[in-house]
Structure formats: C-alpha cells, structure tokens
Amino acid sequence: MVVWSSTKKRLTHPAIRVPPPIDTVGAGDTFTASFTASLVGGATTVEAASIATLSTAVTIRKLGITGTASPSEILDQFDTLV
C-alpha cells in the first residue's frame, strides 16, 4: 500500500508474508475496514496501514469463512514480526 504521511511524504507500506494455506476472500474488506476504523480512531495514515496489514494477515488464515481479527489476534500477529 502507498500512504502519505502527515508531512505529505509518500511511503510504501509492505504486506506481511503469510504462508499457505490462505483464503483471500474478504481480505480487501478487512484491510479497508481496519484502515478506516484506525483513521477514525485517531491513527496516522502510516499507523492505520500497519494495523490494516496486521488485521488482514490474521483474517486470511481463517479458511472457508469470512474471518475477523480481534485486538488480541492483531497484537499476536504484531508480536510475530518483532
């Protein structure tokens, strides 16, 4: 995703690699909803992109269902990256 910081700097935000099996149905909806909710909650565009990417990485692991990502699942996903 390409986002612009508050200083109008263009930044590329990478996706998170998720090993198969994955189910990408609803991934775009998850990303958009998480990104928007984060912005409404006061996040910067860069923070919102990070949260949305983490949320999407959680939901695409949920096979055969339209997955959701709870706050604890998002934090667990973050912990695997650091």
TORKOL-4160 file (C-alpha; in steps of 0.2 Angstrom, whole numbers, padded with zeros to 4 digits, m for minus):
82
<pt num="1" X="0000" Y="0000" Z="0000"/>
<pt num="2" X="0006" Y="0018" Z="m0003"/>
<pt num="3" X="0002" Y="0030" Z="0010"/>
<pt num="4" X="0006" Y="0048" Z="0013"/>
<pt num="5" X="0012" Y="0054" Z="0030"/>
<pt num="6" X="0006" Y="0070" Z="0038"/>
<pt num="7" X="0021" Y="0079" Z="0031"/>
<pt num="8" X="0015" Y="0074" Z="0013"/>
<pt num="9" X="0029" Y="0061" Z="0011"/>
<pt num="10" X="0025" Y="0046" Z="0001"/>
<pt num="11" X="0028" Y="0029" Z="0009"/>
<pt num="12" X="0026" Y="0012" Z="0003"/>
<pt num="13" X="0019" Y="0000" Z="0017"/>
<pt num="14" X="0024" Y="m0018" Z="0014"/>
<pt num="15" X="0012" Y="m0033" Z="0015"/>
<pt num="16" X="0015" Y="m0047" Z="0028"/>
<pt num="17" X="0020" Y="m0063" Z="0021"/>
<pt num="18" X="0008" Y="m0077" Z="0026"/>
<pt num="19" X="0012" Y="m0095" Z="0022"/>
<pt num="20" X="m0001" Y="m0105" Z="0014"/>
<pt num="21" X="m0014" Y="m0111" Z="0015"/>
<pt num="22" X="m0023" Y="m0095" Z="0015"/>
<pt num="23" X="m0041" Y="m0088" Z="0010"/>
<pt num="24" X="m0040" Y="m0071" Z="0002"/>
<pt num="25" X="m0059" Y="m0069" Z="0001"/>
<pt num="26" X="m0063" Y="m0053" Z="0011"/>
<pt num="27" X="m0045" Y="m0048" Z="0013"/>
<pt num="28" X="m0049" Y="m0031" Z="0004"/>
<pt num="29" X="m0064" Y="m0028" Z="0015"/>
<pt num="30" X="m0054" Y="m0032" Z="0031"/>
<pt num="31" X="m0040" Y="m0020" Z="0025"/>
<pt num="32" X="m0052" Y="m0006" Z="0021"/>
<pt num="33" X="m0062" Y="m0008" Z="0037"/>
<pt num="34" X="m0047" Y="m0009" Z="0048"/>
<pt num="35" X="m0038" Y="0006" Z="0039"/>
<pt num="36" X="m0054" Y="0017" Z="0040"/>
<pt num="37" X="m0058" Y="0012" Z="0059"/>
<pt num="38" X="m0040" Y="0016" Z="0063"/>
<pt num="39" X="m0040" Y="0033" Z="0055"/>
<pt num="40" X="m0057" Y="0037" Z="0063"/>
<pt num="41" X="m0049" Y="0032" Z="0080"/>
<pt num="42" X="m0035" Y="0044" Z="0078"/>
<pt num="43" X="m0021" Y="0034" Z="0070"/>
<pt num="44" X="m0010" Y="0042" Z="0057"/>
<pt num="45" X="m0011" Y="0035" Z="0039"/>
<pt num="46" X="0005" Y="0025" Z="0042"/>
<pt num="47" X="m0001" Y="0018" Z="0059"/>
<pt num="48" X="m0018" Y="0014" Z="0050"/>
<pt num="49" X="m0009" Y="0005" Z="0036"/>
<pt num="50" X="0001" Y="m0005" Z="0049"/>
<pt num="51" X="m0015" Y="m0010" Z="0059"/>
<pt num="52" X="m0024" Y="m0014" Z="0042"/>
<pt num="53" X="m0010" Y="m0025" Z="0036"/>
<pt num="54" X="m0009" Y="m0035" Z="0053"/>
<pt num="55" X="m0028" Y="m0037" Z="0053"/>
<pt num="56" X="m0028" Y="m0044" Z="0035"/>
<pt num="57" X="m0014" Y="m0056" Z="0039"/>
<pt num="58" X="m0024" Y="m0063" Z="0053"/>
<pt num="59" X="m0040" Y="m0065" Z="0043"/>
<pt num="60" X="m0033" Y="m0073" Z="0028"/>
<pt num="61" X="m0028" Y="m0088" Z="0039"/>
<pt num="62" X="m0046" Y="m0092" Z="0043"/>
<pt num="63" X="m0050" Y="m0104" Z="0029"/>
<pt num="64" X="m0068" Y="m0105" Z="0022"/>
<pt num="65" X="m0076" Y="m0091" Z="0032"/>
<pt num="66" X="m0076" Y="m0073" Z="0032"/>
<pt num="67" X="m0064" Y="m0070" Z="0045"/>
<pt num="68" X="m0062" Y="m0057" Z="0059"/>
<pt num="69" X="m0047" Y="m0051" Z="0068"/>
<pt num="70" X="m0049" Y="m0047" Z="0087"/>
<pt num="71" X="m0037" Y="m0035" Z="0095"/>
<pt num="72" X="m0028" Y="m0049" Z="0104"/>
<pt num="73" X="m0026" Y="m0058" Z="0087"/>
<pt num="74" X="m0019" Y="m0042" Z="0079"/>
<pt num="75" X="m0007" Y="m0040" Z="0094"/>
<pt num="76" X="m0001" Y="m0058" Z="0092"/>
<pt num="77" X="0002" Y="m0055" Z="0074"/>
<pt num="78" X="0012" Y="m0040" Z="0078"/>
<pt num="79" X="0022" Y="m0050" Z="0091"/>
<pt num="80" X="0027" Y="m0062" Z="0077"/>
<pt num="81" X="0036" Y="m0048" Z="0067"/>
<pt num="82" X="0047" Y="m0041" Z="0081"/>
